[in-house]
Amino acid sequence: MESEKIVRIRNKMGMHVRPATAVADTARRFAASIQIVKDGQPVDAKSCIELLTLAAVQGTELLVRAQGTDAPSAVDAISKLIDSGFGEK
Amino acid sequence: MELRKGIPASPGYAIGEAFLYDVEEFRIPRKFIAPHEVEPEVRRTQGAFENARRDYDEQISVLSKRVGGAVTQILQSHLSMLGDPVMQEEIFKLIRDSRYSPEYSVSTVVRKKLKLIESWGESAFGKRVEQDLLEVERTMLRSLLGHQREGLKDLTHPVVLVAHDLTPGQTATFDKSKILGIVTDKGGKTSHTSLVAASLGIPAVVGLRKITKDLTGGDLVVVDGGAGTVLINPDPATLQRYQAKQSNVRRVDEQLTLKYRDMPGRTRDGVAISVLANIDLAGDLPLVLEYGADGIGLFRTEFLYLNHNFAPSEKEQAEVYRSAVRQLGTRPVTIRTLDLGADKMPVDGIPSQANPFLGVRAIRLCLERVDLLQIQLRAILQAAGGGRVGIMIPMISTREEVIQVREILDEVVRQMKEAQEPVPERLPLGIMVEVPSAALACELIAPHVDFFSIGTNDLVAYLMAVDRTNEKVAQLYQSTNPAVLRVIKEVIDCGARHGKPVSICGEMSGEPSCVPLLLGMGLRIYSVVPHVIPEVKRVLESFSVAEAEEIWEKVKGMSDSREIDSFLRDELRRRVPELV
C-alpha cells in the first residue's frame, strides 16, 4: 500500500533537534518504509539525523510518503505531528 | 609533588583521591579486521549500542526524578540519534564491506555527518546538532571500548572530581556528599561548573587546561579553591599543612552555621541587615534554609533552559518557581529572568557573535525573542500567589529597555486577567545593575523600577574592561578599585534617594573583608551563595554602622586597590581574625 501527503513546517524554529527526534520516534513505530521529501530530495523519516540534514525552516513544504501495510496511518501520524508545529509556536 | 594553577571557582580546601570523569580522549586508529571477524564484530557493535541505550534509559529516569518529572529533552534526542537506523546501517556497512573496525566505522560515519553540517555554514542550529552528534559518538565509542559510563551517582566513597568540563546533565546527577572538590580543564569564573560548585559549597578550581592529562585516577590531590591551585601527590609535610588548614576551616564553618542559622543578620549596634541567598538550581533550595538565609536574592533560571533544550514550557517553569515560593513561605524570592547569551543558546535569526559578552544576551536576547520573556513572566506570575516574589531583569543598559520590559509585563498581566487566570497584585520589578551605563544613569532609571541589585561580577568586568578568566589581565579585575567603589556608592545612594532597595548579588558582597566596607557605603541587603551566609552574619555582627562608615571614609581617600585590600584585611583581622 502507498500513501502520501504534502505538509508545511509551521513552527518558528523549524525542524530542529527536538522535532526531528519526535518525527523519527513516531516513524519508527510503523512497519512501513517512510520518506520525507524536500525539493525532490528524500530522506528516511526514521532517521532523525537525516531529517536534520533537510534543514527545514518555517514555511518549508515537505512531502510525506510511505510504502507498506500501515502506510496510510504512518503518513497520517507524521503529517499531523508536523502540521501541529510539533506543539511549538 | 606537582603544582598546577588555574582559576579559583569556589573557595575551600579539598583533599582526596582523584576520580577522572568522562575524559576518555578517543584516538581511533584506522584499523581493519579479518574476514572471519566481521560477523562477530557486527554482533559486538549491536551489543554495545544496546548497552548504551540502556545507560541512557537509566540516566533519563534518574534525571527526570531529580528535576521533578520534567522532560529530559537533550538526553531523549541523544537516545533517538543512537538508535538512528540509517546511521547504524552505514556503520554496519563499513564493518562488512570495508572491514573497518567498529570503532573506526563509528568515527568515520560521524565525521561524515559533521562535514555535512559544517557545509551549512556557521549557525547556532548547526552547532547544537554538532554537539549532540559528538556526544552520541562518545557514548557509542565508550560502550564499544568497554568503558561503562561511570555515573557520578554511583560513587562509593568521597573523591575529588577531575573532568574536562561538566555539563548540566552531569551536575544534575551529582551526589554532593561524595564530591570533595572539583577540578576541570575548561571553564571560567562564571561557567556552569563554577556556579554549581560555588552554590553547593564544593571547593573548585577550573580552567586548568590539561589537568585531566596531568594526573591519573587515584592520585592524591589537594584543591585550594580560594587560591586556585591544585597539588598532585603532595609531600607529607605539605599534606599535613593543608589538613590543618582544612580542619580549621571546617571547625569554624560548623560553629558559625549552628550559631547563625536562626539569627537574623544585624550589626554590632543592632541595625537589621538582610542576608539573602543566590541559587542556581531548584536542588539548592534546601541550602537556603540550612544556612539560614532571609530569602532568595537571586534565583538564576538558566538551568531550566539548559535542561529543557532551551525551551522550558510555562508549566515546567511555573512548577519550579512554585516549589521555591512554597518553601520560602513569607521570605522574599527574587527570580531573575533568562541570563544566557546567544552564544550559549541557539536562537533562530541571531547569527554567532564575535564577542558574546558585548552582544545579544540576557534581556537583549529576550527583547529579540519576546515570546521567551512572555512565557517566563507568565510562569512567574502563575507561581507568585501567596509568596513574596520579585522579578529581576539582567543586563539592562538603558532606561528604554526597562520601560519596554514594564510594558511587556503589563500586557502579560492584562492577558492573564482577561483569561480570568489568578494574577497577584503588582509584583516588584527590579534590575541587575551590571552594565556601566545603567549604573551611571541609575538616577534616570530609578523611577521605573522597584529595586536595584548590583551584579558586581559583570559590573567590574565591564568597568575595568577585563575578562577575568584571562590570566594575562586577571590582576586588573579589581572589585575594590576606586572607580568601581565610586560607581557602587552612586547606585546605593541613588536607591536611598528614591526609596528603592539596593542589594549586591555579586561575589563581592560575600567576601568577608568587603562586608564592612559595603555596610559603611550604605548597603543593607547582601545576596550571597548560601554557605557563606553564616560568615557574612558573623562579620556584620562585629561592626557597628558608625565603625563601618569610618572604614569607607578612610577607603575613599585611598588611590589603589592593593592598598584598599590590605587595609580591609587588617580591619577584618582586628575584629574577626578567624575569617582572614
HADDOCK unambig.tbl for C-alpha pairs under 7 A between the chains (distance, minus, plus):
assign (segid A and resid 13 and name CA) (segid B and resid 348 and name CA) 6.36 0.50 0.50
assign (segid A and resid 17 and name CA) (segid B and resid 77 and name CA) 6.86 0.50 0.50
assign (segid A and resid 17 and name CA) (segid B and resid 129 and name CA) 6.88 0.50 0.50
assign (segid A and resid 18 and name CA) (segid B and resid 77 and name CA) 6.46 0.50 0.50
assign (segid A and resid 21 and name CA) (segid B and resid 77 and name CA) 5.70 0.50 0.50
assign (segid A and resid 21 and name CA) (segid B and resid 80 and name CA) 6.09 0.50 0.50
assign (segid A and resid 25 and name CA) (segid B and resid 80 and name CA) 6.90 0.50 0.50
assign (segid A and resid 46 and name CA) (segid B and resid 84 and name CA) 6.95 0.50 0.50
assign (segid A and resid 46 and name CA) (segid B and resid 85 and name CA) 6.77 0.50 0.50
assign (segid A and resid 47 and name CA) (segid B and resid 84 and name CA) 4.99 0.50 0.50
assign (segid A and resid 47 and name CA) (segid B and resid 85 and name CA) 6.03 0.50 0.50
assign (segid A and resid 47 and name CA) (segid B and resid 86 and name CA) 5.80 0.50 0.50
assign (segid A and resid 48 and name CA) (segid B and resid 81 and name CA) 6.27 0.50 0.50
assign (segid A and resid 48 and name CA) (segid B and resid 84 and name CA) 6.59 0.50 0.50
assign (segid A and resid 49 and name CA) (segid B and resid 81 and name CA) 6.57 0.50 0.50
